[in-house]
Amino acid sequence: MAEAALFETYNRAPLRFARGEGVWLVTESGERYLDFAAGIAVNSLGHAHPHLVEALKAQADKLWHLSNLYDIPGQEQLARRLTEATFAERVFFTNSGAEALECAIKTARRYQFSKGHPERFHIITFEGAFHGRTLATIAAGGQAKYLEGFGPKVSGFDQVPFGDLDALKAAITDATAAILIEPVQGEGGLRLVSREFMRSLRDLCDEHGLLLILDEVQSGVGRTGKLFAHEWSGIAPDIMAVAKGIGGGFPLGACLATEEAASGMKAGTHGTTYGGNPLAMAVGNAVLDVVLAEGFLDHVRDVALVFRQGLEGLKDRFPDVIDEIRGEGLMLGIKAKAPSTELLMAMREEHILAVPAGDNVLRLLPPLIVTAEEARDGLARIERAAERLHQSGLKKSA
């Protein structure tokens, strides 16, 4: 096969999938894989969910794109449903998580500007964070491997160690506009921000007149067993970035904000050509039909309990392979003892897919429709993979 005429920016697995069914992916040759990667937490309702397929097909027969020069009823409907279900009173639709974060950053800075404080544009972030791949969001994330080679780092982002409240307090200055954090660090290694720390963030923001921005791109839309992960701590942000699961596989993101936080965003201050297009709005509304239905989040929590308990059991059985189980709900991670890539490959041989993360962690992000039986199937495959690595370790030490 001729070399693809693509940028060489990805280290792709040698797998070619032709179709999907629920939690399963099927290769061109007919091999079935249990998909506990879900497109990196994107396919929240699995593959080819009939309600999403129906909504997309019906809208495709009517109208695809308008731009934001005109009213789009689907935007109004989805925004109303999101604000009714959350802290927010205003919504800006985007095509991706990085765009939602860009909007969140601009909203926070514009708020301080509109209140007569143009000097307040700095945003405090946390080590290990991942907020996207644009120039501003790689600066916010602060990881050297993503910043290298792209010129001067965008200014205005001050990073502190993860979970260090004293360092956070010391970083707040007269130039600080906001604090930005993921309630669960995804790429950072499934590191959960404690509920106490989340409450402290809210208190600090209130004390200093700062805005609290939450990046719920990966942890949102039911992934942790609540509609959004911050609900576990009982606090509310001022601004929140959402994407991935809200589109169920269709490119869709959103920046949610309170009326006050969004007060600086007037006509002409921000925009998007494709964001909020009728196709995306049809799918987003269809996703909420399912996720907001009675009992859905209960199902996520019930299956997550089965899966988490099973993983903890595997950790006890294979302490030479599995060091720690992390995460919340169906956003879980295995911190491996050996290089996590070895466990990833062993799992792939058992036809189960996972996602690498930082801190030697593998992310397990199954579609939220996964059943307890499918979770047990996944556990059995991970068990066989761990057993293979355990036996390999015994041979090396013999």
C-alpha positions, 0 to 999 in steps of 0.5 A: 500500500502506498504511503498516505499523503498525511502529516506525520503527526500521529503514531497510529496503531496498525488497525483499520476499522470498517464499522462499529456496533455499540461498544464494539469495533470491527476491522476490515477483515472482520475482527471484533475489538471491545472499544474501551477507548471510545475515540478518547471519551468521545463516543459516549453512546457507542458506535452507530447509536440508532437515536443519533443515526436517526437524528443525523440522517433526518437533519442531513435531509434538511440543512447542513450549514448556515453560519451564525449570520442567522438564527439557528433553532437547534442552537437555541434548543440545545443551549436551553437544555444545557442551561436548564441542566447546569449552572450556566445561563449562556452558551457559545457553540464550537467544533472542538474542545480546544475551541471551547477552551479558547472561548473560555479563556477569552471570556474570562479575560474579556470579563475582567477587561469589561469591569475596568481591569485590563491588567487582569489577564493571567490565568492560573493552571496546573502541572500535568494539565491538557487543554488542547493543541492551539497556541493558547491552550498548549501554553495553558497546559504548559507541557514542554513536549507540546510547546517545543518548536512553536515559538514564544509561549503565549503569555498570561498563564501561570502554572502551579503544582497539581493539588498544591493549595499554598502554591496556588495562593502564592500565585494569585496577583493583581494580574490574575483573572481566573483559575483553570482546572480539569476536575479529573486530569485525563491526559495527565494520568487520571488524577482526580482533584479532591472535592475539598480542593475544588471547594477551596478553588471556589472560595479563593475565586470568590475571595479574590474576584476571580473566575473559576473555569472548568475544563470538562471536555473529557470528564463531562456529559455523564463520564464520571456518573454525574452529568458533570464531574464538578457536581461531586464536589457541590460547587459551580464554576463561572465558565466551563468548556465541554466537548467530546461526549456532547457530540457522541462522535460528531464534532461539537463543543461548547463554552458555558458561562453564567450571565455575569461571566459572559457579560463582556462577550458582546457582538463581534468579540468572538465568532465561529463559522462552523460552530453550532451548525444544524447537523451538530445541534441535531446530534447534540440534542439527540445525545441529551435525549439519552443522557438526561433520560431517567436512570441513565446516570444511575446506569453509569454509576452501577456499571462503573462500580462493577468495573472498578471493583473488578479492576481493584481485584486485578490489581490485588492479583497482579501487583507486579503488573498493576500499581494503582487504579485511578479515576471516577465513574467510567473515566478510569485508569490503570497505573502500570508497574512496567511501561504502560505500552506493554500492557496496552499491547497485551490488551490489544492482543486480547482485542480490547482497546485503551488510551495511553496517558501520562504518569504511566497510566492507561485510560479506560473510557468505555461508551456510557452505554456499556453493560455490566456483562460487557464490563466483565468481558473487558475485565476478563480480557484485561486479566488475560493480558495481565497474566501474560505480562506476569508470566513474561516477568517470571521468565525474565527473572528466572 
